């Protein structure tokens, strides 16, 4: 008899508050900032969004994202810019976790902010969607509203 292949599934426990995870983000952030002559005025910490109904039904994801940003802010200890949490990749009908990354970039540029850095700590491996969304479309949006 032919057997069907079975997937092996491993569930990783939440690591949003893990010191090694937060430390790795700070290490990469510091490394990236060394490439700039002038530091950003603000750093957007963008996470993949989820429908607001998930949170209303008890999903802790939004809290976990905000807590990660809080830990980054506490442990990074910089005074030259602030970190703010946003959510990206909204699609379909209904409300999603806010503030939306795109709306935040538009608002910041309208307020005269000229140097924004965006990091996406929830994407710890290559993700073409995120590269396209943040690196290409968001940069285009920033340039459009900045001109």
N, C-alpha and C positions, 0 to 999 in steps of 0.2 A: 504494500500500500504506500502511495506517495504521501509524504508528510509536508505540511505547509510550514513555511518559515515563520517563526514567532519573533516579534521584536522584543528586545530587552529594554525596559523602561526604568530609568533611574530618576528619582525626583531629588533635586538639589534643595536643601533647606534654605530659607531666606538668609541673605548675607548683606542686606542693606546697611546694617550697623556693624559689620565685621571690621575690625581695626586694620587688617591686612588689605581689605578691599578699599577702604577709605584712604589708607596710606598710599596704595598704588595709584589711585586717582590723583592725589596731591603730587606724587612724584612725576606723573605724566604732565600734569598741569604746569608745574614748575619748569619742566623741560621745554614744553611748548612756549612758555612765556619768554624764555631766553632768546628765542628767535625774533622777538619784536624789539625795535628801538624804543618805542613808546608803549607803555602798558595799556591794556584796554580800560575803558571807563567802567565797564560792567561786564560780568561774565554770566551768560545764560546757561544754566544747567538744565538741559532739555531731555526729558524722558518720553518714551513712547506713551501715548495716551490710551485710556480705556473709556468706554461709555460710563457716564456718571451713574447709571443704574447699577453697575457692578459695585461701586462704592456704597451706594444706598443699600445694597443687599449684603453688605458686610465685608467686601473685599478690601484688605488693608493696603493695597498697592499704592494708592495716592499718598497715604500717610508715610509709607516706607520711603517713597521718593523724597518727600519733603524732609524727612528725618535725615536721609543721606546728605542732602544739601546743608542741613543744619550742622551736621558733624563736620562736613567739609569746611564750613565757615568757621567753626570753633577751632579746628585743628590746623587750618592753613595759616591763620593769624596774619593777614595782610591788611594794610590800611589804604592801599591805592585803588581798590575797587571792591564792589559788592558782588555777591553771588545771588542769583534769583532762580527759582524753580519755574519751569514751564513744561508744557506737554505738546507733543507733536503727533502727526500722522492721523488726525481726525478724518474719518470718512463716514458716509452714510448719514441718515437722519438722527436726530436726538443730540442731547448735550453730552459732551465729553469732559474729562477733567480739564480744569482751567488753572491758570491762564494759558491760552494757546501760544505756542512759540512764534508763529507768524504775526499774530496781533501784537505781541510784545515788541518784536523788532520794529514794526511800523510805529507803534507808540513811542518807542525810544528815539527813533530817527526824527520823528516830528518834534520831540522835545530838545533836539539838537545834539543828541549823543552821536559821536562820530566814530568811536572805537568800541566795537562789541566783539566779544569772543564767545563762541558757542561750544560747549562740550556736551557729550552724550554718554554719560557713564553707564547707562543701562545697556549699551551696545558694546559688549566687551569682545566681540569678534567682528570680522568684516561683515558689513551688511550693505549691499548695493542700494537698497531703498533709502537707507539713512544717508549715505554719501550723496545720493541724488537730491534728497529732500533738504538736507542741511547745507551741504557744501555748494551745491549748484543753485537750487531754487531760492533758498534763503538769502544767499549772497546777492542774487539778482534782485530780489525784493528790497534788500538793504540799499543797493545802488540806486534803484528806481526812486525810492522815497528820500534818499539822501541828496539827490541832484536838484 
